[in-house]
Amino acid sequence: ARKIARRRILNLDLIRGENKMNNRLEEIYTQSNSNDKSFYVGKFLKENSMFSIFELVDSQGRYESITFIKTTSIIKRIPSSDYLDYISSFSNLLGNNYDSFHLSKLQDMKEWGGKLTVLQFSDSDFLDLYEILSVNSETIKLKGLKTPLFSTNDGVIETSIKKILAMEFNSLELKLLKEKLDKESNNS
């Protein structure tokens, strides 16, 4: 009985340790099909059959976005470094102001409709801005948006989710841009 109880305690410690690791920042390095390399800092949230999901932070330790990164494009994850300690010190100082607009809530795919996203396709080095029209487990329907920052077309495309390398949403920038675009469309 003692061995079983001890094993359970050890297993609980392992689970608690995993959860602690998931709440820690890590460096994430990716590479696209065209050998374009990217670097992110964030907390690992979860993984599905195609994507690793991270809560990214900026260089001042503030919440940046929820980002889905194709798991096969991740070439390296570093769980501990001086740089991460530096960024974490900013996050710790921010306390409750880390995510002032409460955007870090991970949402179900069904709730993505109408949201803006910045995404990169596996065969492209460019980020594009889209409005998500609909999504299911296989495909995503997007409406390209033209803005001064992005040179996307303004057409509608439906594509396989497998073609996406990285997809960002729930960022403050996207929230403010969506409000601005909604306001402009209401005024016209």
FILUM-458394 format. One record per atom (N, C-alpha, C, CB): residue number from 0; atom name; x, z negated, y. Coordinates in Angstrom, 2 decimals. Atoms other than C-alpha are relative to their C-alpha. Glycine has a CB too. Example, Ala and Ser with C-alpha at 12.3 -4.5 7.8 and 13.67 -1.06 7.14 Angstrom:
<guvos>
   n atom       x       z       y
   0    N    0.89    0.00   -1.19
   0   CA   12.30   -7.80   -4.50
   0    C    0.90    0.00    1.20
   0   CB   -0.99   -1.25    0.03
   1    N   -0.82    0.06   -1.19
   1   CA   13.67   -7.14   -1.06
   1    C   -0.77   -0.73    1.09
   1   CB    0.41    1.42    0.46
</guvos>
This chain:
<guvos>
   n atom       x       z       y
   0    N    0.82    0.00   -1.19
   0   CA    0.00    0.00    0.00
   0    C    0.86    0.00    1.26
   0   CB   -0.93   -1.20    0.00
   1    N   -0.88    0.05   -1.17
   1   CA    2.86   -0.76    2.39
   1    C    0.60    1.37    0.30
   1   CB    1.11   -1.02   -0.22
   2    N   -0.57   -1.33   -0.20
   2   CA    4.40    2.66    1.81
   2    C   -1.00    0.93    0.66
   2   CB    0.48    0.58   -1.34
   3    N    1.05   -0.85   -0.58
   3   CA    1.10    4.40    2.60
   3    C   -0.23   -0.37    1.46
   3   CB   -1.32   -0.12   -0.79
   4    N    0.20    0.43   -1.39
   4   CA    0.54    2.30    5.73
   4    C    1.18    0.40    0.86
   4   CB   -0.21   -1.53    0.07
   5    N   -1.20   -0.39   -0.75
   5   CA    4.14    2.93    6.83
   5    C    0.01    1.50    0.27
   5   CB    1.28   -0.41   -0.77
   6    N    0.05   -1.46   -0.15
   6   CA    3.74    6.68    6.24
   6    C   -1.02    0.39    1.07
   6   CB   -0.35    0.67   -1.34
   7    N    1.02   -0.27   -1.02
   7   CA    0.54    6.67    8.34
   7    C    0.52   -0.32    1.39
   7   CB   -1.27   -0.82   -0.29
   8    N   -0.57    0.36   -1.30
   8   CA    2.32    4.86   11.18
   8    C    1.01    1.06    0.42
   8   CB    0.68   -1.40   -0.05
   9    N   -0.98   -1.04   -0.32
   9   CA    5.18    7.39   11.01
   9    C   -0.68    1.30    0.40
   9   CB    0.93    0.25   -1.20
  10    N    0.74   -1.21   -0.34
  10   CA    2.71   10.27   11.03
  10    C   -0.64   -0.11    1.38
  10   CB   -1.07    0.28   -1.06
  11    N    0.59    0.20   -1.33
  11   CA    0.91    8.78   14.05
  11    C    1.07    0.10    1.08
  11   CB   -0.70   -1.37    0.08
  12    N   -1.09   -0.10   -0.97
  12   CA    4.27    8.45   15.82
  12    C    0.39    1.46    0.21
  12   CB    1.22   -0.81   -0.48
  13    N   -0.32   -1.42   -0.14
  13   CA    4.99   12.11   15.09
  13    C   -1.04    0.71    0.84
  13   CB    0.11    0.66   -1.38
  14    N    1.07   -0.63   -0.78
  14   CA    1.61   13.14   16.46
  14    C    0.11   -0.41    1.46
  14   CB   -1.39   -0.40   -0.57
  15    N   -0.16    0.44   -1.39
  15   CA    2.09   10.99   19.55
  15    C    1.19    0.68    0.64
  15   CB    0.16   -1.53    0.06
  16    N   -1.19   -0.67   -0.52
  16   CA    5.56   12.49   19.97
  16    C   -0.29    1.45    0.37
  16   CB    1.13   -0.05   -1.01
  17    N    0.38   -1.38   -0.32
  17   CA    4.13   16.03   19.81
  17    C   -0.81    0.05    1.29
  17   CB   -0.81    0.61   -1.15
  18    N    0.81    0.01   -1.22
  18   CA    1.56   15.14   22.45
  18    C    0.86   -0.26    1.23
  18   CB   -1.11   -1.04   -0.10
  19    N   -0.88    0.27   -1.13
  19   CA    4.26   13.69   24.68
  19    C    0.80    1.25    0.35
  19   CB    0.95   -1.16   -0.32
  20    N   -0.77   -1.21   -0.26
  20   CA    6.30   16.88   24.27
  20    C   -0.88    1.05    0.68
  20   CB    0.58    0.55   -1.32
  21    N    0.89   -0.98   -0.59
  21   CA    3.26   19.00   25.15
  21    C   -0.28   -0.30    1.47
  21   CB   -1.30    0.04   -0.77
  22    N    0.21    0.35   -1.40
  22   CA    2.95   17.10   28.45
  22    C    1.27    0.11    0.82
  22   CB   -0.55   -1.40    0.10
  23    N   -1.27   -0.14   -0.70
  23   CA    6.56   17.77   29.36
  23    C    0.21    1.44    0.43
  23   CB    1.17   -0.47   -0.89
  24    N   -0.33   -1.34   -0.47
  24   CA    7.79   20.70   31.37
  24    C    1.05    0.62   -0.91
  24   CB    0.51   -0.04    1.46
  25    N   -1.05   -0.72    0.73
  25   CA    9.83   23.35   29.62
  25    C    0.26    1.32    0.69
  25   CB   -0.40    0.22   -1.47
  26    N   -0.35   -1.33   -0.51
  26   CA   11.63   26.53   30.60
  26    C   -0.46    1.02   -1.04
  26   CB    1.55    0.13    0.28
  27    N    0.51   -1.02    0.89
  27   CA   10.03   29.65   29.14
  27    C    0.61    1.34    0.42
  27   CB   -1.58    0.06    0.02
  28    N   -0.63   -1.29   -0.27
  28   CA   11.94   32.94   28.91
  28    C   -0.71    1.06   -0.82
  28   CB    1.52   -0.03   -0.32
  29    N    0.72   -1.07    0.70
  29   CA   10.15   36.19   28.03
  29    C    0.71    1.33    0.22
  29   CB   -1.47    0.08    0.49
  30    N   -0.51   -1.36   -0.13
  30   CA   11.04   39.83   27.51
  30    C   -1.10    0.98   -0.38
  30   CB    1.27    0.21   -0.89
  31    N    1.03   -1.01    0.27
  31   CA    8.68   42.81   27.73
  31    C    0.57    1.09   -0.91
  31   CB   -0.53    0.62    1.33
  32    N   -0.44   -1.13    0.82
  32   CA    8.83   45.95   25.59
  32    C    1.04    0.85    0.72
  32   CB   -1.20    0.86   -0.39
  33    N   -0.95   -0.80   -0.77
  33   CA   10.79   47.61   28.41
  33    C    1.23   -0.82    0.41
  33   CB   -0.69    0.56    1.25
  34    N   -1.15    0.88   -0.22
  34   CA   13.37   44.77   28.36
  34    C   -0.01   -0.73    1.34
  34   CB    1.26    0.77   -0.11
  35    N    0.13    0.79   -1.22
  35   CA   12.11   43.25   31.64
  35    C   -0.07   -1.46   -0.41
  35   CB   -1.27    0.43    0.85
  36    N   -0.02    1.41    0.36
  36   CA   12.90   39.54   31.49
  36    C   -0.63   -0.83    1.10
  36   CB    1.45   -0.48   -0.26
  37    N    0.65    0.91   -0.94
  37   CA   10.89   36.75   33.13
  37    C    0.32   -1.44   -0.38
  37   CB   -1.54    0.23    0.01
  38    N   -0.29    1.42    0.18
  38   CA   11.34   33.01   33.56
  38    C   -1.16   -0.79    0.59
  38   CB    1.35   -0.40    0.66
  39    N    1.09    0.85   -0.45
  39   CA    8.62   30.37   33.88
  39    C    0.38   -1.46   -0.25
  39   CB   -1.34    0.36   -0.72
  40    N   -0.10    1.43    0.29
  40   CA    8.42   26.58   34.05
  40    C   -1.43   -0.49   -0.15
  40   CB    0.78   -0.79    1.14
  41    N    1.36    0.49    0.19
  41   CA    5.36   24.89   32.62
  41    C   -0.13   -0.93   -1.19
  41   CB   -0.93    1.14   -0.17
  42    N    0.35    0.87    1.11
  42   CA    3.65   22.62   30.14
  42    C   -0.72    0.84   -1.04
  42   CB   -0.88   -1.21    0.47
  43    N    0.67   -0.68    1.10
  43   CA    2.69   24.03   26.76
  43    C   -1.36   -0.66   -0.23
  43   CB    0.86   -0.04   -1.30
  44    N    1.35    0.54    0.24
  44   CA   -1.07   23.64   26.26
  44    C   -0.45    0.24   -1.44
  44   CB   -1.00    0.64    0.96
  45    N    0.41   -0.31    1.37
  45   CA   -1.91   25.44   23.03
  45    C    0.37    1.44   -0.32
  45   CB   -1.52   -0.22   -0.18
  46    N   -0.36   -1.33    0.47
  46   CA   -1.43   28.58   21.02
  46    C   -1.16    0.54   -0.82
  46   CB    1.31   -0.01   -0.83
  47    N    0.97   -0.63    0.89
  47   CA   -3.82   31.06   19.45
  47    C    0.72    1.09   -0.77
  47   CB   -1.23    0.58    0.80
  48    N   -0.65   -0.99    0.86
  48   CA   -3.15   34.04   17.19
  48    C    0.90    0.98    0.77
  48   CB   -1.04    0.78   -0.74
  49    N   -0.81   -0.94   -0.77
  49   CA   -1.66   36.14   20.04
  49    C    0.79   -0.62    1.14
  49   CB   -0.88    1.06    0.56
  50    N   -0.58    0.52   -1.23
  50   CA   -0.82   33.93   23.02
  50    C    0.39   -1.46   -0.09
  50   CB   -0.96    0.20    1.13
  51    N   -0.33    1.40   -0.29
  51   CA    0.95   30.73   23.95
  51    C   -0.54   -0.26    1.39
  51   CB    1.56   -0.29   -0.11
  52    N    0.67    0.29   -1.26
  52   CA   -0.92   29.07   26.79
  52    C    0.74   -1.13    0.69
  52   CB   -1.50   -0.37   -0.23
  53    N   -0.79    0.96   -0.78
  53   CA    0.97   27.24   29.52
  53    C   -0.69   -0.32    1.32
  53   CB    1.40    0.54    0.26
  54    N    0.38    0.40   -1.36
  54   CA    0.12   25.32   32.67
  54    C    1.30    0.08    0.80
  54   CB   -0.66   -1.46    0.06
  55    N   -1.24   -0.24   -0.72
  55   CA    2.80   26.67   35.01
  55    C    0.07   -0.80    1.29
  55   CB    0.17    1.47    0.29
  56    N   -0.24    0.67   -1.27
  56   CA    4.33   24.89   37.99
  56    C    0.95    0.86    0.82
  56   CB    0.58   -1.43   -0.21
  57    N   -0.91   -0.74   -0.88
  57   CA    6.16   26.29   41.01
  57    C    1.31   -0.78    0.17
  57   CB   -0.67    0.27    1.38
  58    N   -1.32    0.61   -0.16
  58   CA    9.67   25.40   42.19
  58    C   -0.04   -1.36    0.70
  58   CB    0.89    0.93    0.77
  59    N    0.17    1.34   -0.57
  59   CA    8.30   22.32   44.01
  59    C   -0.80   -0.92   -0.92
  59   CB   -0.67    0.09    1.36
  60    N    0.68    0.84    0.97
  60   CA    6.61   20.97   40.87
  60    C   -1.50   -0.03    0.13
  60   CB    0.51   -1.36    0.09
  61    N    1.46   -0.03   -0.20
  61   CA    3.07   21.88   42.02
  61    C   -0.64    0.92   -1.04
  61   CB   -0.36    0.46    1.44
  62    N    0.78   -0.86    0.90
  62   CA    0.42   23.33   39.74
  62    C   -0.01    1.42    0.56
  62   CB   -1.45   -0.53   -0.17
  63    N    0.01   -1.41   -0.42
  63   CA    0.65   27.13   39.84
  63    C   -1.14    0.77   -0.65
  63   CB    1.33    0.66   -0.33
  64    N    1.06   -0.76    0.67
  64   CA   -1.66   28.59   37.20
  64    C   -0.06   -0.36   -1.47
  64   CB    0.23    1.50    0.17
  65    N    0.07   -0.04    1.46
  65   CA   -2.87   28.72   33.64
  65    C    0.43    1.42   -0.36
  65   CB   -1.48   -0.36   -0.56
  66    N   -0.52   -1.32    0.35
  66   CA   -0.94   31.58   32.05
  66    C    0.08    0.15   -1.50
  66   CB    1.38    0.22    0.64
  67    N   -0.06   -0.37    1.40
  67   CA   -1.31   33.22   28.67
  67    C    1.19    0.95   -0.15
  67   CB   -1.35    0.67   -0.50
  68    N   -1.17   -0.83    0.23
  68   CA    1.98   34.67   27.41
  68    C    0.00    0.41   -1.46
  68   CB    1.33   -0.75    0.38
  69    N   -0.03   -0.47    1.38
  69   CA    2.15   36.87   24.32
  69    C    1.13   -0.72   -0.73
  69   CB    0.19    1.56   -0.06
  70    N   -0.95    0.84    0.72
  70   CA    3.89   34.63   21.80
  70    C    1.22    0.80   -0.46
  70   CB   -0.67   -0.64   -1.19
  71    N   -1.13   -0.80    0.49
  71   CA    6.05   37.45   20.42
  71    C    0.95    0.42    1.13
  71   CB   -0.51    1.24   -0.71
  72    N   -0.89   -0.38   -1.10
  72   CA    7.47   38.12   23.92
  72    C    0.87   -1.18    0.46
  72   CB   -0.82    0.52    1.18
  73    N   -0.78    1.17   -0.38
  73   CA    8.84   34.57   24.25
  73    C    1.31    0.02   -0.78
  73   CB   -0.79   -1.32   -0.26
  74    N   -1.31   -0.07    0.67
  74   CA   12.56   34.75   23.53
  74    C    0.70   -1.36   -0.06
  74   CB    0.90    1.00    0.71
  75    N   -0.64    1.32    0.00
  75   CA   13.48   31.16   24.35
  75    C   -0.88   -1.00    0.75
  75   CB    1.40    0.07    0.63
  76    N    0.67    1.12   -0.67
  76   CA   11.88   27.81   25.24
  76    C    0.99   -1.16    0.01
  76   CB   -1.35   -0.40   -0.72
  77    N   -0.94    1.11   -0.14
  77   CA   14.06   25.01   26.58
  77    C   -0.77   -1.24    0.43
  77   CB    1.13    0.33    1.04
  78    N    0.81    1.19   -0.30
  78   CA   12.46   21.54   26.45
  78    C    0.67   -1.02    0.91
  78   CB   -0.37   -0.66   -1.28
  79    N   -0.69    1.00   -0.80
  79   CA   15.11   19.68   28.43
  79    C    1.18    0.64    0.73
  79   CB    0.49   -1.18   -0.89
  80    N   -1.12   -0.49   -0.79
  80   CA   17.50   20.55   31.26
  80    C    0.03   -0.75    1.33
  80   CB   -0.10    1.54    0.23
  81    N   -0.10    0.61   -1.32
  81   CA   18.74   19.30   34.61
  81    C   -1.03    0.61    0.95
  81   CB    1.42    0.16    0.57
  82    N    0.98   -0.66   -0.85
  82   CA   16.51   21.89   36.28
  82    C   -1.40   -0.55   -0.23
  82   CB    0.02    1.52   -0.25
  83    N    1.31    0.56    0.32
  83   CA   13.43   20.56   34.48
  83    C   -0.14   -1.42    0.54
  83   CB   -0.25    0.02   -1.51
  84    N    0.02    1.36   -0.58
  84   CA   14.34   17.01   35.50
  84    C   -0.23    0.07    1.51
  84   CB    1.32   -0.75   -0.31
  85    N    0.13   -0.19   -1.45
  85   CA   14.61   18.23   39.10
  85    C   -1.45    0.35    0.37
  85   CB    0.96    1.12    0.49
  86    N    1.38   -0.42   -0.26
  86   CA   11.19   19.96   39.02
  86    C   -0.96   -1.14   -0.33
  86   CB   -0.36    1.26   -0.83
  87    N    0.85    1.13    0.39
  87   CA    9.62   16.98   37.21
  87    C    0.00   -1.10    1.06
  87   CB    0.45   -0.58   -1.34
  88    N   -0.04    1.03   -1.04
  88   CA   10.79   14.65   39.96
  88    C   -0.95    0.34    1.14
  88   CB    1.44   -0.17    0.54
  89    N    0.98   -0.42   -1.01
  89   CA    8.73   16.70   42.45
  89    C   -1.42   -0.25   -0.49
  89   CB    0.19    1.48    0.36
  90    N    1.35    0.20    0.56
  90   CA    5.67   16.64   40.17
  90    C   -0.37   -1.47    0.01
  90   CB   -0.08    0.55   -1.44
  91    N    0.27    1.44    0.02
  91   CA    5.98   12.88   39.80
  91    C   -0.29   -0.53    1.39
  91   CB    1.18   -0.76   -0.61
  92    N    0.24    0.42   -1.38
  92   CA    6.15   12.43   43.58
  92    C   -1.38    0.44    0.49
  92   CB    1.08    0.56    0.91
  93    N    1.29   -0.53   -0.45
  93   CA    3.02   14.55   44.04
  93    C   -1.17   -0.83   -0.53
  93   CB   -0.15    1.45   -0.46
  94    N    1.07    0.82    0.57
  94   CA    0.93   12.30   41.78
  94    C   -1.31    0.76   -0.08
  94   CB   -0.20   -1.27    0.81
  95    N    1.32   -0.62    0.05
  95   CA   -2.76   13.16   42.27
  95    C   -0.08    1.31    0.78
  95   CB   -1.04   -0.96    0.53
  96    N    0.00   -1.25   -0.77
  96   CA   -1.87   16.00   44.66
  96    C    0.62    1.16   -0.77
  96   CB    0.73   -0.19    1.30
  97    N   -0.58   -1.04    0.85
  97   CA   -0.28   17.97   41.80
  97    C   -0.92    1.21   -0.09
  97   CB    0.29   -0.56   -1.40
  98    N    1.00   -1.06    0.13
  98   CA   -3.49   20.00   41.41
  98    C   -1.20   -0.38    0.88
  98   CB   -0.44    0.21   -1.51
  99    N    1.02    0.46   -0.96
  99   CA   -5.55   19.27   44.55
  99    C   -1.35    0.67   -0.19
  99   CB    0.48    0.25    1.40
 100    N    1.25   -0.74    0.13
 100   CA   -8.18   21.93   43.77
 100    C   -0.56   -0.02   -1.42
 100   CB    0.20    1.44    0.44
 101    N    0.49    0.17    1.39
 101   CA   -8.61   20.96   40.09
 101    C   -0.15    1.33   -0.72
 101   CB   -1.34   -0.75    0.00
 102    N    0.03   -1.32    0.62
 102   CA   -7.77   24.44   38.85
 102    C    0.60    0.01   -1.41
 102   CB    0.74    1.00    0.86
 103    N   -0.74    0.01    1.26
 103   CA   -5.83   23.34   35.77
 103    C   -0.88   -0.16   -1.24
 103   CB    1.00   -1.10    0.03
 104    N    0.91    0.10    1.15
 104   CA   -8.92   23.12   33.54
 104    C    0.08    1.29   -0.82
 104   CB   -1.47   -0.27    0.46
 105    N   -0.06   -1.15    0.90
 105   CA   -8.40   25.43   30.58
 105    C   -1.41    0.36   -0.41
 105   CB    0.89   -0.30   -1.25
 106    N    1.37   -0.43    0.27
 106   CA  -11.55   27.48   30.10
 106    C   -0.08    0.87   -1.24
 106   CB   -0.55    0.76    1.19
 107    N    0.30   -0.85    1.12
 107   CA  -13.09   29.21   27.16
 107    C   -0.07    1.45    0.49
 107   CB   -1.33   -0.42   -0.69
 108    N    0.05   -1.43   -0.35
 108   CA  -12.86   33.03   27.14
 108    C   -1.34    0.42    0.58
 108   CB    0.31    0.84   -1.23
 109    N    1.34   -0.38   -0.44
 109   CA  -16.61   33.25   27.67
 109    C   -0.20   -0.26    1.50
 109   CB   -1.06   -0.76   -0.80
 110    N    0.13    0.37   -1.41
 110   CA  -16.13   31.72   31.15
 110    C    0.90    0.83    0.92
 110   CB    0.32   -1.46    0.17
 111    N   -0.95   -0.77   -0.81
 111   CA  -13.58   34.30   32.34
 111    C   -0.66    1.07    0.86
 111   CB    1.02    0.65   -0.89
 112    N    0.68   -1.07   -0.75
 112   CA  -16.12   36.87   33.59
 112    C   -0.10   -0.33    1.48
 112   CB   -1.39    0.24   -0.56
 113    N    0.07    0.18   -1.45
 113   CA  -15.95   37.33   37.37
 113    C    1.26   -0.61    0.60
 113   CB   -1.17   -0.85    0.34
 114    N   -1.24    0.58   -0.51
 114   CA  -12.54   35.65   37.65
 114    C    1.02    1.10    0.29
 114   CB    0.58   -1.01   -1.01
 115    N   -1.12   -0.89   -0.27
 115   CA   -9.51   37.34   39.14
 115    C    1.15   -0.38   -0.92
 115   CB    0.42   -0.06    1.49
 116    N   -1.17    0.25    0.82
 116   CA   -6.38   37.70   37.04
 116    C    1.13    0.91    0.46
 116   CB   -0.31    0.22   -1.49
 117    N   -1.20   -0.83   -0.15
 117   CA   -2.86   38.94   37.55
 117    C    0.54    0.13   -1.40
 117   CB    1.07   -0.63    1.02
 118    N   -0.49   -0.18    1.36
 118   CA   -1.64   40.49   34.35
 118    C    1.05    1.07   -0.07
 118   CB   -1.14    0.32   -0.93
 119    N   -1.04   -0.98    0.29
 119   CA    1.22   42.46   32.91
 119    C   -0.26    0.52   -1.40
 119   CB    1.43   -0.61    0.13
 120    N    0.15   -0.61    1.32
 120   CA    0.75   44.91   30.08
 120    C    1.36    0.09   -0.68
 120   CB   -0.65    1.40    0.12
 121    N   -1.24    0.00    0.78
 121   CA    3.36   45.00   27.30
 121    C    0.89    1.20    0.32
 121   CB   -0.32    0.00   -1.47
 122    N   -0.78   -1.22   -0.25
 122   CA    4.43   48.54   28.25
 122    C    0.31    0.20    1.48
 122   CB   -0.74    1.20   -0.52
 123    N   -0.20   -0.14   -1.44
 123   CA    4.81   47.85   31.98
 123    C    0.86   -1.13    0.55
 123   CB   -1.36    0.03    0.72
 124    N   -0.78    1.03   -0.69
 124   CA    7.21   46.00   34.27
 124    C   -0.75   -0.56    1.20
 124   CB    1.34    0.56    0.44
 125    N    0.73    0.36   -1.21
 125   CA    4.52   45.60   36.94
 125    C   -1.15   -0.95   -0.29
 125   CB   -0.53    1.26    0.67
 126    N    1.16    0.88    0.04
 126   CA    1.93   42.93   37.59
 126    C   -1.14    0.70    0.72
 126   CB    0.29   -1.39    0.63
 127    N    1.16   -0.62   -0.61
 127   CA   -1.57   44.16   38.40
 127    C   -1.10   -1.02    0.20
 127   CB   -0.51    1.16   -0.87
 128    N    1.10    0.90   -0.34
 128   CA   -4.57   42.44   39.99
 128    C   -1.31    0.61   -0.47
 128   CB   -0.03   -0.27    1.53
 129    N    1.28   -0.46    0.54
 129   CA   -7.94   42.73   38.25
 129    C   -1.05   -1.09    0.15
 129   CB    0.15    0.40   -1.47
 130    N    1.12    0.90    0.20
 130   CA  -11.35   41.19   38.18
 130    C   -0.41    0.17   -1.46
 130   CB   -1.19    0.30    0.99
 131    N    0.42   -0.06    1.40
 131   CA  -12.38   40.31   34.63
 131    C   -1.51    0.23   -0.03
 131   CB    0.39   -1.31   -0.78
 132    N    1.43   -0.30    0.10
 132   CA  -15.73   41.94   33.92
 132    C   -0.60   -0.59   -1.27
 132   CB   -0.23    1.51    0.02
 133    N    0.47    0.60    1.27
 133   CA  -16.09   40.90   30.27
 133    C    1.19   -0.10   -0.94
 133   CB   -1.15    0.85   -0.64
 134    N   -1.08    0.20    0.96
 134   CA  -13.96   39.72   27.39
 134    C   -0.59   -0.49   -1.31
 134   CB    1.05   -1.01    0.54
 135    N    0.32    0.55    1.31
 135   CA  -14.24   39.10   23.68
 135    C    1.32   -0.16   -0.75
 135   CB   -1.01    0.93   -0.80
 136    N   -1.23    0.29    0.73
 136   CA  -11.72   38.32   20.95
 136    C    0.89    1.22   -0.20
 136   CB   -0.33   -0.59   -1.34
 137    N   -0.77   -1.22    0.22
 137   CA  -10.60   41.97   20.72
 137    C    0.35    0.76    1.28
 137   CB   -0.76    0.91   -0.91
 138    N   -0.19   -0.83   -1.19
 138   CA  -11.00   43.63   24.13
 138    C   -0.31   -0.75    1.28
 138   CB   -0.87    1.25   -0.09
 139    N    0.28    0.55   -1.33
 139   CA  -11.07   42.90   27.82
 139    C   -0.33    1.17    0.91
 139   CB    1.23   -0.84    0.54
 140    N    0.42   -1.03   -0.95
 140   CA  -12.88   44.93   30.49
 140    C    0.37   -0.49    1.39
 140   CB   -1.54    0.30   -0.11
 141    N   -0.58    0.39   -1.27
 141   CA  -11.17   44.88   33.88
 141    C   -0.32    1.00    1.09
 141   CB    1.51   -0.16   -0.12
 142    N    0.16   -0.86   -1.16
 142   CA  -11.81   46.23   37.34
 142    C    1.24   -0.18    0.87
 142   CB   -1.33   -0.33    0.79
 143    N   -1.20    0.06   -0.83
 143   CA   -8.59   47.06   39.21
 143    C   -0.37   -0.20    1.45
 143   CB    0.83    1.26   -0.17
 144    N    0.24    0.28   -1.41
 144   CA   -8.41   45.77   42.78
 144    C    1.21    0.41    0.82
 144   CB   -0.33   -1.50    0.21
 145    N   -1.09   -0.38   -0.89
 145   CA   -6.36   47.26   45.60
 145    C    0.12   -1.04    1.09
 145   CB   -0.24    1.40    0.61
 146    N   -0.31    0.92   -1.10
 146   CA   -4.72   44.79   47.96
 146    C    1.39    0.37    0.50
 146   CB   -0.07   -1.52   -0.46
 147    N   -1.36   -0.30   -0.48
 147   CA   -1.57   44.97   50.09
 147    C    1.11   -0.47   -0.94
 147   CB    0.20   -0.62    1.35
 148    N   -1.03    0.54    0.89
 148   CA    0.30   42.95   47.45
 148    C    0.10    0.73   -1.33
 148   CB   -0.26   -1.44   -0.24
 149    N    0.02   -0.65    1.30
 149   CA   -0.69   45.00   44.41
 149    C   -0.41    1.46    0.17
 149   CB   -0.96   -0.73   -0.95
 150    N    0.29   -1.43   -0.11
 150   CA   -0.80   48.75   43.87
 150    C   -0.83    0.48   -1.19
 150   CB    1.29    0.81    0.10
 151    N    0.83   -0.39    1.15
 151   CA   -3.40   48.83   41.13
 151    C   -1.04    1.02    0.43
 151   CB   -0.68   -1.24   -0.62
 152    N    1.12   -0.88   -0.31
 152   CA   -6.07   51.43   40.89
 152    C   -1.26   -0.83    0.07
 152   CB   -0.14    1.14   -1.07
 153    N    1.24    0.77   -0.10
 153   CA   -9.61   50.40   41.61
 153    C   -1.03    0.45   -1.03
 153   CB   -0.59    0.13    1.40
 154    N    0.88   -0.42    1.06
 154   CA  -11.04   51.83   38.42
 154    C   -0.28   -1.11   -0.99
 154   CB    0.58    1.18   -0.71
 155    N    0.36    0.95    1.05
 155   CA  -12.57   50.05   35.45
 155    C    0.67    0.47   -1.30
 155   CB   -1.56   -0.11   -0.17
 156    N   -0.61   -0.31    1.28
 156   CA  -10.64   49.90   32.19
 156    C   -0.45   -1.02   -1.04
 156   CB    1.55    0.02    0.10
 157    N    0.25    0.89    1.13
 157   CA  -11.41   48.44   28.79
 157    C    1.16    0.21   -0.95
 157   CB   -1.40    0.27   -0.69
 158    N   -1.21   -0.12    0.81
 158   CA   -8.37   47.69   26.68
 158    C    0.08   -1.12   -1.02
 158   CB    1.25   -0.01    0.89
 159    N   -0.23    1.02    1.02
 159   CA   -7.19   45.74   23.68
 159    C    0.76   -1.17    0.61
 159   CB    0.77    0.59   -1.20
 160    N   -0.71    1.19   -0.46
 160   CA   -6.11   42.19   24.39
 160    C    1.44    0.01   -0.51
 160   CB   -0.73   -1.28   -0.48
 161    N   -1.34   -0.08    0.58
 161   CA   -3.08   42.94   22.18
 161    C    0.98    0.71    0.93
 161   CB   -0.05    0.72   -1.33
 162    N   -0.87   -0.74   -0.91
 162   CA   -1.71   45.19   24.97
 162    C    0.48   -0.85    1.18
 162   CB   -0.71    1.22    0.52
 163    N   -0.35    0.87   -1.13
 163   CA   -1.38   42.25   27.39
 163    C    1.24   -0.82   -0.35
 163   CB   -1.18   -0.93    0.37
 164    N   -1.21    0.79    0.17
 164   CA    2.03   40.65   27.79
 164    C   -0.19   -1.40    0.58
 164   CB    1.20    0.70    0.67
 165    N    0.24    1.29   -0.65
 165   CA    1.08   37.88   30.24
 165    C   -1.20    0.12    0.91
 165   CB    1.25   -0.47    0.79
 166    N    1.21   -0.01   -0.83
 166   CA   -2.12   36.94   32.06
 166    C   -0.12   -1.34    0.70
 166   CB   -1.27    0.30   -0.86
 167    N    0.10    1.21   -0.81
 167   CA   -2.42   34.44   34.90
 167    C   -1.39   -0.10    0.59
 167   CB    1.07   -0.01    1.12
 168    N    1.22    0.24   -0.73
 168   CA   -5.59   32.90   36.20
 168    C   -0.10   -1.47    0.37
 168   CB   -1.22    0.42   -0.82
 169    N    0.22    1.36   -0.52
 169   CA   -6.92   29.75   37.86
 169    C    1.12   -0.45    0.93
 169   CB   -0.13   -0.97   -1.16
 170    N   -0.99    0.40   -0.99
 170   CA   -4.17   29.84   40.49
 170    C   -0.69   -0.17    1.35
 170   CB    1.15    1.03    0.10
 171    N    0.55    0.19   -1.33
 171   CA   -4.79   28.73   44.06
 171    C   -0.08    1.33    0.74
 171   CB    0.85   -1.02    0.79
 172    N   -0.01   -1.29   -0.67
 172   CA   -3.82   32.18   45.33
 172    C   -1.17    0.87   -0.44
 172   CB    1.31    0.71   -0.26
 173    N    1.12   -0.80    0.51
 173   CA   -6.39   33.87   43.08
 173    C   -1.33   -0.58    0.44
 173   CB    0.05    0.08   -1.52
 174    N    1.24    0.64   -0.47
 174   CA   -9.07   31.33   44.05
 174    C   -0.27    0.40    1.45
 174   CB    0.09   -1.55   -0.13
 175    N    0.18   -0.33   -1.42
 175   CA   -8.50   31.97   47.77
 175    C   -0.26    1.49    0.19
 175   CB    1.24   -0.41    0.80
 176    N    0.24   -1.44   -0.09
 176   CA   -8.32   35.75   47.29
 176    C   -1.42    0.34   -0.43
 176   CB    1.02    0.77   -0.85
 177    N    1.37   -0.23    0.48
 177   CA  -11.59   35.71   45.32
 177    C   -1.01   -0.40    1.07
 177   CB   -0.28   -0.79   -1.30
 178    N    0.90    0.44   -1.08
 178   CA  -13.29   33.72   48.12
 178    C    0.01    0.99    1.15
 178   CB    0.40   -1.40    0.50
 179    N   -0.13   -0.96   -1.08
 179   CA  -11.97   36.18   50.71
 179    C   -0.72    1.31   -0.35
 179   CB    1.48    0.28    0.31
 180    N    0.65   -1.24    0.42
 180   CA  -13.11   39.23   48.73
 180    C   -1.51   -0.15   -0.08
 180   CB    0.55    0.45   -1.36
 181    N    1.44    0.26    0.05
 181   CA  -16.54   37.68   48.11
 181    C   -0.60   -0.05    1.40
 181   CB   -0.29   -1.32   -0.74
 182    N    0.46    0.09   -1.38
 182   CA  -16.89   36.91   51.81
 182    C   -0.07    1.39    0.65
 182   CB    0.92   -0.94    0.81
 183    N   -0.02   -1.36   -0.56
 183   CA  -15.90   40.46   52.78
 183    C   -1.13    0.85   -0.57
 183   CB    1.34    0.67   -0.28
 184    N    1.08   -0.80    0.59
 184   CA  -18.39   41.98   50.32
 184    C   -1.37   -0.45    0.48
 184   CB    0.07   -0.07   -1.52
 185    N    1.26    0.51   -0.54
 185   CA  -21.17   39.72   51.65
 185    C   -0.22    0.44    1.44
 185   CB   -0.04   -1.52   -0.09
 186    N    0.10   -0.42   -1.40
 186   CA  -20.41   40.77   55.23
 186    C   -0.21    1.51    0.14
 186   CB    1.25   -0.41    0.74
 187    N    0.17   -1.46   -0.11
 187   CA  -20.56   44.50   54.44
 187    C   -1.33    0.48   -0.49
 187   CB    1.07    0.71   -0.76
</guvos>
